[in-house]
Amino acid sequence: MLTISYKEAMTAEQYIQKLFELSEKKLDSLRVILKLTQEQSDIIAEENTEELQRIIDQKQEQMVAIDELDEAFEVYYSRLKSLLGIQSLEEVRISELKGAAELKQIVTTIYDITKQIQNLEIINNKKVRDILNKLSGEIRQVKQSKMINNGYNMGNKLPQPSYFFDIKK
């Protein structure tokens, strides 16, 4: 878990630098998630559930790290807005704050990678649904075959008719 130390005399540029550092870490985690999501696409096609679970677990670890980074980012972002007396960084000219242009660029890159991940997840979810639909169709077919087979074998389970032979005649 990230700890946030409060510094009395942080300047706006120091806040921007801290936001940039947190964003770099988030970007690194997002790149790992993107790579894992691409691998996940191949694993789904192979129907390798163990490997798929490993990838999902790794993605979850990265998402937990991103959540912590986002919490820290929000704290520093709130402090910066309070320091500057603004509601959003859009109110400040990028040229007025050292590092603001770089922060904006990295946030844009984060957004772009997030969109790529979302698009891949949509494709992966469709692949998984297709596989599940295929499997459920095969299961239905097996059940129907079993019912038909049981119907044919029902004759073996019926009581056998008894015959009486009159041998006195």
N, C-alpha and C positions, 0 to 999 in steps of 0.2 A: 504494500500500500504506500502511496506517495504521501509524504508529509509536507505540509506547506508552512514555511516559517514566515511569520509576519515581520516585515522590515518597515520601520517607521518612515524612513526617508527614501523609499524607492521612487525613482523618477519614472516618467512616462516611457522613456526609452528603455529603462530596465524592465518595466512590465512588458513592453513589446518584445524584448529579447527573450524573456521567460516564456511568453506565449509562443514565440517562434520555436524555442527548444522543445516545448511540449508538442507542438504541431509536427516537428521533425520525427519525434518518437512515434506519434500516432501514424504518420505517413509510413514509417518503417513497418509497423504492425499491419497496416492496411495492405502493404505490398506482400507481406507474408500470407495474409488472408486471400489475396487475389491469386497468388501462386497455388495455394492449397485448393481453392475453388476450381482452378483449372485442372489440377490433378483429380479432384473429386469427379469432374465430368468424365474423365477416362475410366475411373474406378466404377462409376455407375454403369457404364457400358459393359464392363467386364462382370458386373454383378458380384463383386467381391465385398461382402458385407463386413468382414473383419477390417480390411484396409479402409473401407469407407468410415467405419466407426473411429479408427485412429485419426483420420483426417478431421472428422467432426470434432473430436476432442481437442486437437491442436488449434482448430479455429476458435473453439470456445475459450481456450486459454488466451488467445490474442484479443478476443472481444472483452474479456475481463480486464486485461491491461488497458485497452482503449477506454473502457468505462472510467477507470481510475484517472487516466490522462484527461478525459473530458471534464471530470469533476474538478481537477486542479485548474484546468484551462478556464472554467467558468468562474472560479474564485478570482484568479488574476485578471480576467476580463472585466469582472464587476468592479474590482478595485481600480482598474485603469479608467473605466467609464466614470466612476465616482471622482477620481482625481482630476479628470478633464472636464467634468460637469456636462457629460453628453449621454445620450441614450444609445447611440450606435457609433461605431468607428467610421461609418459612412459620412458622419457629420464633420470629420476631420480631414483636411487635405493630406494626402499621403506624403507630400513633400515637407509637411510641417513636423513629422515625427520620423526620426532615424529608425530604420528597420521596418517601417510600416509597409512599404512596397513589397519587401521580401515576405512579410507575414501574409499579405494579401495573396501573393503568388502561391505560397505553400498551401493556404486554405483552398485556393482554386484547384490545385493539384489533388488535394485530399478529396474534394468534391468529385472530381473526374474519376478517380480510382474507385470511390464509393459507387458511382453509377455503373462502372464496369462490373464490379462485384455483384450489384443488384441484377444486372442483365444476365450474368452467368448463373446466378441463383435461380432466376426464372426459368432458364433453359434446363438446368439440372432438376428442378422440381418437376418440370414437364416430363423429362426422361424417367424419373422415379415413378410418376403417376402412370406412364405408359407401361412400365415394367409391372407395376402392381395390377393394372387392368389385365395385362396378359396372363399373369399368374392366377388372378381370380377366375378368368375364363377357363384356364386349364384345370383349376380345382373344381369348377362347376362341371366340366366335362368328365372328370374322374368320378364325381359323385353320381352323375347320370349313368355312367357305365356301370358303376357298382350297383345302382338300383335295378338296372336292366338285368345284370348278371344275377342278382338276388332273386329277381322274378323268374328267371329260367330255372334256378336251382330250388325254387319253392316246391317243386314236385317231390324232391327227396325228403322234404320235411313233413309232407302230408302223411296222415296215417294210411298204411297200405290196406287195400280192401282184403277182407278175408273171404276165402272160398271154402265152401263145404262140399266135399266129394262124398257122394253116397256110394260106398263100395259094396253094399249088400245086394245090389241088383245083379 
